[in-house]
Amino acid sequence: MFLTASLVTFLIFATNVAMGAFMGNAFLSDVSEMLVLLVASALFVVAILQKEADRKNNDGG
């Protein structure tokens, strides 16, 4: 779930960057863009830590 949410928010960020670079009209401001990237990064970290905890629990220690 967190990994999917991270992917979606990163795709929003990447779309905004691509639109700004190629079309000259980004739909997010600089601060909004930074916050979207921050959320994507945080969700990715949560997903990775969750997978690591699941692996540790399945290995028995």
DSSP file (Angstrom, degrees, kcal/mol; ACC not computed):
  #  RESIDUE AA STRUCTURE BP1 BP2  ACC     N-H-->O    O-->H-N    N-H-->O    O-->H-N    TCO  KAPPA ALPHA  PHI   PSI    X-CA   Y-CA   Z-CA
    1    1 A M     >        0   0    0      0, 0.0     4,-2.3     0, 0.0     5,-0.2   0.000 360.0 360.0 360.0 -48.3    0.0    0.0    0.0
    2    2 A F  H  >  +     0   0    0      1,-0.2     4,-2.3     2,-0.2    45,-0.2   0.866 360.0  53.2 -68.0 -34.7    2.7    2.5    1.0
    3    3 A L  H  > S+     0   0    0      2,-0.2     4,-2.2     1,-0.2    -1,-0.2   0.901 109.9  47.7 -67.3 -39.6    4.8    1.5   -2.0
    4    4 A T  H  > S+     0   0    0      2,-0.2     4,-2.4     1,-0.2    -2,-0.2   0.910 111.9  49.6 -65.7 -42.7    1.9    2.2   -4.4
    5    5 A A  H  X S+     0   0    0     -4,-2.3     4,-2.4     1,-0.2    -2,-0.2   0.884 110.3  51.4 -63.7 -37.9    1.2    5.5   -2.7
    6    6 A S  H  X S+     0   0    0     -4,-2.3     4,-2.4     2,-0.2    -2,-0.2   0.917 109.7  49.5 -63.5 -43.4    4.8    6.4   -3.1
    7    7 A L  H  X S+     0   0    0     -4,-2.2     4,-2.3     2,-0.2    -2,-0.2   0.913 111.0  49.6 -62.4 -43.2    4.8    5.5   -6.8
    8    8 A V  H  X S+     0   0    0     -4,-2.4     4,-1.9     2,-0.2    -2,-0.2   0.930 112.8  45.8 -63.3 -46.2    1.7    7.6   -7.4
    9    9 A T  H  X S+     0   0    0     -4,-2.4     4,-2.0     1,-0.2    -1,-0.2   0.873 112.5  51.1 -67.6 -34.8    3.1   10.7   -5.6
   10   10 A F  H  X S+     0   0    0     -4,-2.4     4,-3.1     2,-0.2    -1,-0.2   0.889 107.8  53.0 -67.9 -36.7    6.4   10.3   -7.4
   11   11 A L  H  X S+     0   0    0     -4,-2.3     4,-2.4     2,-0.2    -2,-0.2   0.867 107.3  51.9 -65.0 -35.3    4.5   10.1  -10.8
   12   12 A I  H  X S+     0   0    0     -4,-1.9     4,-2.1     2,-0.2    -1,-0.2   0.933 112.5  46.2 -62.7 -45.2    2.7   13.3   -9.9
   13   13 A F  H  X S+     0   0    0     -4,-2.0     4,-2.3     2,-0.2    -2,-0.2   0.941 113.6  47.5 -61.1 -48.9    6.1   14.9   -9.2
   14   14 A A  H  X S+     0   0    0     -4,-3.1     4,-2.6     1,-0.2    -1,-0.2   0.877 111.0  51.5 -64.0 -38.5    7.7   13.5  -12.4
   15   15 A T  H  X S+     0   0    0     -4,-2.4     4,-2.7     2,-0.2    -1,-0.2   0.909 110.0  49.7 -63.4 -42.3    4.7   14.7  -14.5
   16   16 A N  H  X S+     0   0    0     -4,-2.1     4,-2.2     2,-0.2    -2,-0.2   0.911 112.1  47.5 -63.2 -42.6    5.0   18.2  -13.1
   17   17 A V  H  X S+     0   0    0     -4,-2.3     4,-2.2     2,-0.2    -2,-0.2   0.924 113.3  48.2 -64.7 -44.5    8.7   18.3  -13.8
   18   18 A A  H  X S+     0   0    0     -4,-2.6     4,-2.8     1,-0.2     5,-0.5   0.908 111.8  49.1 -64.0 -42.2    8.2   17.0  -17.3
   19   19 A M  H  X>S+     0   0    0     -4,-2.7     4,-1.9     1,-0.2     5,-1.1   0.899 112.5  48.6 -64.5 -39.1    5.4   19.5  -18.0
   20   20 A G  H  <5S+     0   0    0     -4,-2.2    -1,-0.2     4,-0.2    -2,-0.2   0.868 116.1  43.2 -66.9 -36.1    7.6   22.3  -16.7
   21   21 A A  H  <5S+     0   0    0     -4,-2.2    -2,-0.2    -5,-0.2    -1,-0.2   0.896 127.0  26.3 -77.3 -41.5   10.6   21.3  -18.8
   22   22 A F  H  <5S+     0   0    0     -4,-2.8    -3,-0.2    -5,-0.2    -2,-0.2   0.804 134.6  26.0 -97.1 -32.1    8.9   20.6  -22.1
   23   23 A M  T  <5S-     0   0    0     -4,-1.9    -3,-0.2    -5,-0.5    -4,-0.1   0.606  92.6-129.0-108.4 -15.8    5.7   22.7  -22.1
   24   24 A G  S   <S+     0   0    0     -5,-1.1     2,-0.4    -6,-0.2    -4,-0.2   0.561  79.5  95.7  81.0   7.6    6.7   25.5  -19.8
   25   25 A N        -     0   0    0     -6,-1.1     2,-0.2    -9,-0.1    -5,-0.1  -0.782  50.4-175.0-136.2  94.4    3.7   25.3  -17.5
   26   26 A A        -     0   0    0     -2,-0.4   -10,-0.1    -6,-0.1    -9,-0.1  -0.599  20.8-145.3 -82.4 146.4    4.0   23.2  -14.4
   27   27 A F  S    S+     0   0    0     -2,-0.2     2,-0.4     2,-0.1    -1,-0.1   0.533  79.7  63.9 -92.3  -6.2    0.8   22.8  -12.3
   28   28 A L  S    S-     0   0    0    -12,-0.1    -2,-0.1   -15,-0.1     2,-0.0  -0.906  79.9-126.8-115.0 146.4    2.6   22.8   -8.9
   29   29 A S     >  -     0   0    0     -2,-0.4     4,-2.5     1,-0.1     5,-0.2  -0.272  37.6 -96.9 -76.7 175.1    4.5   25.7   -7.4
   30   30 A D  H  > S+     0   0    0      1,-0.2     4,-2.1     2,-0.2     5,-0.1   0.912 125.5  46.1 -61.3 -43.8    8.1   25.2   -6.2
   31   31 A V  H  > S+     0   0    0      2,-0.2     4,-2.3     1,-0.2    -1,-0.2   0.915 112.9  49.4 -67.8 -42.4    7.0   24.6   -2.6
   32   32 A S  H  > S+     0   0    0      1,-0.2     4,-2.4     2,-0.2    -2,-0.2   0.900 110.1  52.0 -62.5 -40.5    4.2   22.2   -3.6
   33   33 A E  H  X S+     0   0    0     -4,-2.5     4,-2.1     1,-0.2    -1,-0.2   0.910 109.7  49.1 -61.2 -43.4    6.7   20.3   -5.8
   34   34 A M  H  X S+     0   0    0     -4,-2.1     4,-2.3     1,-0.2    -2,-0.2   0.903 111.3  49.6 -63.8 -41.1    9.1   20.0   -2.8
   35   35 A L  H  X S+     0   0    0     -4,-2.3     4,-2.5     2,-0.2    -2,-0.2   0.881 109.3  51.4 -67.1 -37.9    6.3   18.7   -0.5
   36   36 A V  H  X S+     0   0    0     -4,-2.4     4,-2.4     2,-0.2    -1,-0.2   0.916 111.8  47.1 -64.1 -42.7    5.1   16.1   -3.1
   37   37 A L  H  X S+     0   0    0     -4,-2.1     4,-2.4     2,-0.2    -2,-0.2   0.884 111.2  52.1 -66.0 -38.1    8.7   14.8   -3.4
   38   38 A L  H  X S+     0   0    0     -4,-2.3     4,-2.5     2,-0.2    -2,-0.2   0.919 110.9  47.0 -62.4 -44.6    9.0   14.8    0.4
   39   39 A V  H  X S+     0   0    0     -4,-2.5     4,-2.7     2,-0.2     5,-0.2   0.914 111.6  50.9 -64.4 -43.2    5.8   12.8    0.8
   40   40 A A  H  X S+     0   0    0     -4,-2.4     4,-2.0     1,-0.2    -2,-0.2   0.917 112.6  46.6 -60.3 -43.3    6.9   10.3   -1.9
   41   41 A S  H  X S+     0   0    0     -4,-2.4     4,-2.3     2,-0.2    -2,-0.2   0.912 112.7  48.9 -65.9 -43.2   10.2    9.8   -0.2
   42   42 A A  H  X S+     0   0    0     -4,-2.5     4,-2.4     1,-0.2    -2,-0.2   0.911 111.3  49.4 -64.5 -42.4    8.7    9.4    3.2
   43   43 A L  H  X S+     0   0    0     -4,-2.7     4,-2.4     1,-0.2    -1,-0.2   0.885 110.3  51.6 -64.4 -37.8    6.1    6.8    1.9
   44   44 A F  H  X S+     0   0    0     -4,-2.0     4,-2.4    -5,-0.2    -2,-0.2   0.918 109.5  49.3 -64.3 -43.0    8.9    4.9    0.2
   45   45 A V  H  X S+     0   0    0     -4,-2.3     4,-2.6     2,-0.2     5,-0.2   0.915 111.1  49.8 -62.7 -43.1   11.0    4.8    3.4
   46   46 A V  H  X S+     0   0    0     -4,-2.4     4,-2.3     1,-0.2    -1,-0.2   0.921 110.9  50.0 -61.3 -43.9    7.9    3.5    5.3
   47   47 A A  H  X S+     0   0    0     -4,-2.4     4,-2.2     1,-0.2    -2,-0.2   0.913 112.2  46.8 -61.9 -43.2    7.3    0.8    2.7
   48   48 A I  H  X S+     0   0    0     -4,-2.4     4,-2.3     2,-0.2    -2,-0.2   0.912 112.7  48.8 -67.0 -42.2   10.9   -0.3    2.8
   49   49 A L  H  X S+     0   0    0     -4,-2.6     4,-2.2     2,-0.2    -1,-0.2   0.873 110.8  51.8 -64.6 -36.1   11.0   -0.4    6.6
   50   50 A Q  H  X S+     0   0    0     -4,-2.3     4,-2.4    -5,-0.2    -2,-0.2   0.919 110.4  47.7 -65.5 -43.9    7.7   -2.4    6.6
   51   51 A K  H  X S+     0   0    0     -4,-2.2     4,-2.3     1,-0.2    -2,-0.2   0.891 111.5  51.2 -63.6 -39.2    9.1   -4.9    4.2
   52   52 A E  H  X S+     0   0    0     -4,-2.3     4,-2.3     2,-0.2    -2,-0.2   0.905 110.4  48.5 -64.8 -41.2   12.2   -5.2    6.3
   53   53 A A  H  X S+     0   0    0     -4,-2.2     4,-2.4     2,-0.2    -2,-0.2   0.899 111.2  50.5 -65.9 -40.8   10.2   -5.8    9.4
   54   54 A D  H  X S+     0   0    0     -4,-2.4     4,-2.1     2,-0.2    -2,-0.2   0.913 111.2  48.3 -63.0 -42.3    8.0   -8.4    7.7
   55   55 A R  H  X S+     0   0    0     -4,-2.3     4,-1.7     1,-0.2    -2,-0.2   0.901 111.5  50.1 -64.8 -40.7   11.2  -10.2    6.5
   56   56 A K  H  X>S+     0   0    0     -4,-2.3     5,-2.0     1,-0.2     4,-0.6   0.902 111.6  48.2 -65.3 -40.5   12.7  -10.1    9.9
   57   57 A N  H  <5S+     0   0    0     -4,-2.4     3,-0.5     1,-0.2    -1,-0.2   0.856 111.6  49.9 -67.9 -35.7    9.5  -11.5   11.5
   58   58 A N  H  <5S+     0   0    0     -4,-2.1    -1,-0.2     1,-0.2    -2,-0.2   0.786 106.6  55.4 -74.2 -27.4    9.3  -14.3    8.9
   59   59 A D  H  <5S-     0   0    0     -4,-1.7    -1,-0.2    -5,-0.2    -2,-0.2   0.600 114.7-116.6 -80.9 -11.0   12.9  -15.3    9.5
   60   60 A G  T  <5       0   0    0     -4,-0.6    -3,-0.2    -3,-0.5    -2,-0.1   0.730 360.0 360.0  86.1  22.8   12.2  -15.8   13.1
   61   61 A G      <       0   0    0     -5,-2.0    -4,-0.2     0, 0.0    -5,-0.1   0.440 360.0 360.0 161.0 360.0   14.4  -13.2   14.6
